[in-house]
Amino acid sequence: MSTTTIISWNINGIRSNILTEPGCKYSARRAKGELLPFHTHPSSNFGQMVEKHKPDIVCMQETRCDLAVANSIVDDYFPFRYFHQSTGKGRGRGSGYAGTAIWARNKPINVTMGLPTLAVPNEAGRIITLEFDSFYVITVYTPNSGTNEDYRIGEWDPAIKQYLHNLIQTGKNIVFTGDMNVCHHELDIFSGFPPDSIRIAGLLPEERSAFNQYIEIGLRDPYRELYPDEDEAFTWWNPRIKKFREVNKGWRIDYTLVSKNIKVHDSQILTNVFGSDHCPILLKIET
């Protein structure tokens, strides 16, 4: 058997402090109508993370770029790169909004963009599924209920649950990872849950109940299995209050959930990787 290392990170946009040399700003200048090649830099936050952990797969959320920019990125370490861009037309939407990506060292059998169980297709590029020989990797950027609570609770959450259930029925293992925009337990937020009467996106009882259903259909939270009492394991810090990250007043809203019979070798929160209001999470499994 071999091991597979998977990193997931809401990067808050493909931008200079993620992929480029420190101090350099990403430029989309065009040469003869085409974007200039954009090389990932070994000194970037992303490059240093890859050098240290040598992941086989990296999942990214909130890429916020169109396919022209995505296809201009050059990275020899990950020969297989898949982007699902936002194509929404509403205000503040389009290619500069949401989006996901998965970069892999090995070629998948199949690539699925979008959520097939959603009644009305979502245009924000929020989910990608790669199928490999022995497992699926699904990365998700879950809608924030602060902008559309009814859609998140009434449409998205039931659709993703059904999709995961359908994949479980294939008998193949599942790795489900990404920014899920919910704190599952009291331990997952520095301040504890507010009363149910106070409606705060990411802390709603309906959102936590939907997350519980992932567990009920057969998935596990390996980080919480390894560290059941850890109460300072956060993955997101409010960027409006810069000191929050420094003093670790955060929320755990990024997760990797796995099938029951996957053997987990390691699960980490990479709090020392900067460049976004989220930090990456790492999982090493036997495949």
C-alpha positions, 0 to 999 in steps of 0.5 A, a space after each residue: 500500500 502507498 500513502 497519499 497526502 492531500 492539502 486543502 486551502 481556501 486561498 482567498 484568490 490566486 494572488 501575489 502572496 500565494 503563488 508569486 515571489 514575495 514582494 511581486 504582484 501578479 500581472 495579467 498583462 497580455 502578449 499578442 492577445 494571450 496571458 503571459 505565463 504565470 509560474 508558481 514560485 518556490 519562495 511563495 507561500 504555496 511553494 514553501 508549503 509544497 516543498 515542505 509537505 510534498 502533497 500529491 493533491 492540493 484542493 483550493 477554494 475561492 480561486 476567484 479567477 477565470 480559465 484564461 488566468 488558470 490556464 496561464 499558470 505553469 507548475 511542473 510539480 502538479 501536471 494535472 490542474 482542474 479549475 471550476 470557474 464562477 460564471 455567475 452574472 449577478 452583481 459581484 459575481 462572474 470570474 472574480 467570485 468563488 471558484 475551486 481548483 484541484 491540482 494533482 500529481 497523478 491523472 484521475 480517471 474522471 473529473 466532474 465539475 458541479 453538483 449533479 444533485 442540485 436542482 438548479 445548477 450553481 454558477 459559482 464553480 463551488 465543487 469539483 470531484 476527481 475519481 481515482 482508482 480507489 477513491 474520490 476527492 471532492 473539494 467544496 466551497 460551501 455557500 455562506 448563509 449570510 448572503 442567502 440563508 434559504 438557499 444554503 439550508 434549503 437547497 445546497 445542504 440537502 443536495 451535497 448530502 445526496 451527492 455524497 450518499 450517491 458516491 458512498 453507494 458506489 463502494 469507493 472511498 471518499 475524501 471530502 474537503 474544503 471550506 464548509 462554512 460551518 463550525 461543527 462543535 463548540 470547540 470549533 470556535 473561540 467564543 462558543 455558540 450564540 443562543 439559537 435566537 441569534 442568527 450568525 452565518 456559520 453558527 446556525 443550528 441548521 448548518 450544524 445539523 446538516 454537517 451531522 448528516 455527513 457523519 450519519 451517512 458514513 463519513 468521519 472527521 479524522 482531525 477531531 478523532 485524533 484531537 478530540 479535546 483540542 479547543 484552539 484548532 482554527 482555520 479561519 480568522 476574521 480579516 477585519 480584526 487583524 489581531 485575531 489571527 495573532 491571538 488565535 481567535 478563530 473558527 474551524 470551518 475547513 474540514 476533510 471528511 473521509 470514509 469510515 474504512 480509510 486508514 488515516 496516517 496524519 491530519 494537521 492544521 497548517 497554521 503557519 502557512 500565510 497568505 489568506 484569511 484561512 490556513 491550509 489543512 493536511 491529510 495523509 491516508 493509506 491508498 
